[in-house]
Amino acid sequence: MPAEIRHIVFCTAEMAAAVREYRRHVGRPLPAGALRRLELYAGTGGVRVSLEIAPDNGVSYESWEIGSAEMTDALIFYCGAHNIPMPAAGVKSLQRFGENLLLIVTVNLKGAGWPLSAGLAMHRPKIAVEAVQAAD
């Protein structure tokens, strides 16, 4: 069976919306207010997210730390709520991509752990090699 690798890229606004929607869904809502800052950094077990929210009631801002497992759950919930297709049975992981966050979903993937781009660069179908040689 073919393997599948899907990368879903989330910007800051989408990450914040995902956390807000997920937290509301599980009964632990974030305070209403403006997002002042969202920062991604490496943590134990993967990517961690730090949020600063300026509450609408004028109280000083509050900071929230979101671990990799909760952030993954929030992004999966966000995808379902916004009709973003994703294989249910796939293995999900997070990776920072500049100021964005990648949700990586793999299905039936077994191998030596090569990065996708390295693996694709190493394999060139015979027709593609012949086309390059003919052009030279």
N, C-alpha and C positions, 0 to 999 in steps of 0.2 A: 504494500500500500504506500502511496506517495506520502512524503513528509510535508508539513506546512509550517512556515514561520510567518507570523503576522506581527508587524510593528504598528502600534497605534500611538500617535504623538499627541501629547496634551500640553497646551500652553498654560500660563499662570492662571488666567481667568477660568479655564476649564478645570484645572486642579482644585482651585478654591471652590468652584461650584460643586464638584464631585464630593469634596469633604463635607460641605454644608448639607447637600442632599442626603448623603449617606448617614451623617450624624443625626439628622432629623428623622430619618427612617428607623434608626435603631433606638430612638428615644434619648439621645445624648446631644441635643442641638448646640451649635455654637451660638454665641450671642449675636443679635442683629447688629449690624454696623458695617462700616467701610473697611475693606482689606487695606492695611497699610503696607504690609510686606509679606512676601512668600519667598522662602529660601530653601533650596535643596542642598543637602550635604550627605556625605557617606556616614552611615551609622552601623552598628552591629546588626548583621543580618540583611543589609542592603541600604537603599536610599531612605533617608528620613526627611520629613518636611516640617518646617517651622513657619507658623502663621502668626501675624500680628493683626489684631482687629481693633479698630477704634469704635467702641459701642455707641449706639445712637443716643444713649442717655447722658452723654457728656463725660462719663467716667474715663479715667486714663485707659490707654490701650491695654489689651490682654494678649498674652502669648500662649500659643498652643503648639505642642509637639506631636506629630503624627508619625508613628512607626511604619515600617515597610509593609507589614501585614495588613494594617488598617488602611493604608493608602491603596494597596492592591485591591482590597475589598471595595473601597470607595470608587475606584476607577471601573471595576467590573459592574458595580451597581449603576454608575453613570452611563456606561455603554448600554446596559439593558434599558434604562429609562429613556435614552435618547435614540434608540433603534440603531445603534452602531453594532454591526455584525461581529460576532466573536465565537469561536468554537468553545462549546461548554466543557468539553473533556480535555482541553489543552492545558499544558503546564504554563503558568503565568509567572512572569518576573518583571522587575522594574529596573530601568537603567536611566541615568541622567544623560541628557542630550543637549548640551549647552544650558540654556535657561528653561528648556522643556523637559518633559518626562516621557519616556517610552514605556508602554506596557507591551511586553513581548510575550506572544502566545505561540507555543510550539506544540505540534501534534505529530506523533510517530517519529520524532527526531532522535536518532541514535548516531553516534559517531565520535570522532576524536575531539570535538569541541572547537573546531576551527571557527573563526568569525565568518559570518555569512559572506561578506565581501571577499575575503581571502579564498574561500572555497569556490566562489563563482569565478574569480580571476584565474584560478588554477585549471578549471575545466572549460575548454573551448570545444564545442562540437566540431567534427571533421569538416562539415560544410563551411563553418565560419572561418576555420584555418585556411581552407582552400580559397575562399573569397578574398581574404587578406593577402595571400600569396599572389593571386591573380591580379590584384590591384597594384602590386609593387612592380 
